[in-house]
Amino acid sequence: MKAPLMPDFVNKMELFLQIELKEKMGRIFIFLVLLFVPGFSVKTIAIFFLSASMLPADIKNRRDEALYFLPFSRKELYLYNLGFLLLLVLVSSIITQALWPTTIAEKGMFIIKSINFTLAMFGVVMLCVSQGLDNIGWPFIIVLLDALLGSIGRALINPYSWISFTNQGSILFAFVFAAIICFAGYWIYLKNGGEL
Amino acid sequence: MVLEVKNLSKQIRGKQILSNVSFSLEKGEVLALIGPNGAGKTTTIKCIINALKKDEGEVILFGKPFANEVKTRIAVVPEDRKVFRNFTAADYQRLWQGLYPAWNDAFFRDFVVRYNFNLNQKVESYSIGQRTLFLLGLALSSGAELLLLDEPTQHLDPTIRNEVIHLINQYARLGNSLLVSSHEIFELEEYATAFAIIKNGKVLYTDSIDDAKQKHRIIRRGESFKEGVVVGMIHDEILLKTYDDVGMYPKLNQIVVGYLQGKSADLILAKDLNLN
């Protein structure tokens, strides 16, 4: 009999990611390549589809139950997923920005904007699927609405443009708003699953 | 007590699937959750492991209300036998080994050899019977103190079914507990020590098999009795809950059928005979 392995946080995260990567390797690889394109717009598209392809896709396709039968909690699944996404976005942003001829401030801004968008996007997709909506269509409408509302008028007379996760008029306010959306997605997902 | 389910209720899309379901499972016990298709057995199992949020009631595992931490002490064989699409048997072995601290790799390797599983083959490509057996192998290798097995003998051929029943008994003898949902009432006595009959989301009766037999009798239609409650009809016989020494002791499947069948109009006649 083999010595028992203690399923700690890192070990379980690794196991969860093995499942996700093995199940969705093709999709994840394509979006991963897109993440390395330096422009912010292309990156947002990659983040959008990556967010939608992981746990939200399992929930939408009712394949998440297989995960709940195993020793995973919803809290862990959410955090592993978000952690993995943030890691991918951060690493790809650092690599692309290191190779791109921009100032340090611009590089930093790009990385933070990417992180903000990831937080908001994952939260939005999780909110949608937790409400029984799909993982692509509704989130896409919400992104469009956010972009539309954020681009109306000048920044001074449109406070939404400061917090909009597509516009990010103010990096700090946009971060707070993105974090709130992300937390809302987490809260609703756990609440619906009886973990809160 | 390993598992205590108290007044569990669940509604899905407006339909009451479970209504005040209560039963308990002791250490080393095999409890059969018996009922027809759609009775609520699978929903009960899903609510116990929190794969599905319960509406009301309590699930107490190992003496404490359900917490995610206990999931490493519970292994499940789900009814739909859904597996990860690209996972080979070897991937499953690594996954379960990493998730279950008490994983018994020697047992798993013996199991794989005995039933001739190809570890490099995707589990989804197995036949439904092979998949059932493979998932059972994982559960039995997990070292979990509580197994929740949803229709574990369904899709298995008779020889393997007997072997699985033997393995279930062996696992329970190690001090582990098993909750087995089934509608195969004729094989229950081979592995179960206790049972709960569930119909339309309600537990009609729960007891140990020995006690249940003591508390019930089978009488012929028209036969009179002094004390007791008529439970239901079994063809031309009547299942009676009584301590009176009348009729015959029932078999487990007769008790189950009696409860599931319930009282029919014919029984009114039998009830009248009670007065004679």
Boltz contact constraints between the chains, C-beta under 6 A:
constraints:
  - contact:
      token1: [A, 1]
      token2: [B, 104]
      max_distance: 6.0
  - contact:
      token1: [A, 1]
      token2: [B, 106]
      max_distance: 6.0
  - contact:
      token1: [A, 2]
      token2: [B, 105]
      max_distance: 6.0
  - contact:
      token1: [A, 4]
      token2: [B, 101]
      max_distance: 6.0
  - contact:
      token1: [A, 4]
      token2: [B, 102]
      max_distance: 6.0
  - contact:
      token1: [A, 5]
      token2: [B, 98]
      max_distance: 6.0
  - contact:
      token1: [A, 7]
      token2: [B, 99]
      max_distance: 6.0
  - contact:
      token1: [A, 11]
      token2: [B, 98]
      max_distance: 6.0
  - contact:
      token1: [A, 15]
      token2: [B, 95]
      max_distance: 6.0
  - contact:
      token1: [A, 15]
      token2: [B, 98]
      max_distance: 6.0
  - contact:
      token1: [A, 19]
      token2: [B, 84]
      max_distance: 6.0
  - contact:
      token1: [A, 22]
      token2: [B, 86]
      max_distance: 6.0
  - contact:
      token1: [A, 23]
      token2: [B, 84]
      max_distance: 6.0
  - contact:
      token1: [A, 23]
      token2: [B, 86]
      max_distance: 6.0
  - contact:
      token1: [A, 65]
      token2: [B, 51]
      max_distance: 6.0
  - contact:
      token1: [A, 66]
      token2: [B, 82]
      max_distance: 6.0
  - contact:
      token1: [A, 68]
      token2: [B, 51]
      max_distance: 6.0
  - contact:
      token1: [A, 69]
      token2: [B, 51]
      max_distance: 6.0
  - contact:
      token1: [A, 69]
      token2: [B, 76]
      max_distance: 6.0
  - contact:
      token1: [A, 69]
      token2: [B, 78]
      max_distance: 6.0
  - contact:
      token1: [A, 70]
      token2: [B, 99]
      max_distance: 6.0
  - contact:
      token1: [A, 71]
      token2: [B, 71]
      max_distance: 6.0
  - contact:
      token1: [A, 71]
      token2: [B, 72]
      max_distance: 6.0
  - contact:
      token1: [A, 71]
      token2: [B, 99]
      max_distance: 6.0
  - contact:
      token1: [A, 73]
      token2: [B, 68]
      max_distance: 6.0
  - contact:
      token1: [A, 193]
      token2: [B, 53]
      max_distance: 6.0
  - contact:
      token1: [A, 194]
      token2: [B, 50]
      max_distance: 6.0
  - contact:
      token1: [A, 194]
      token2: [B, 53]
      max_distance: 6.0
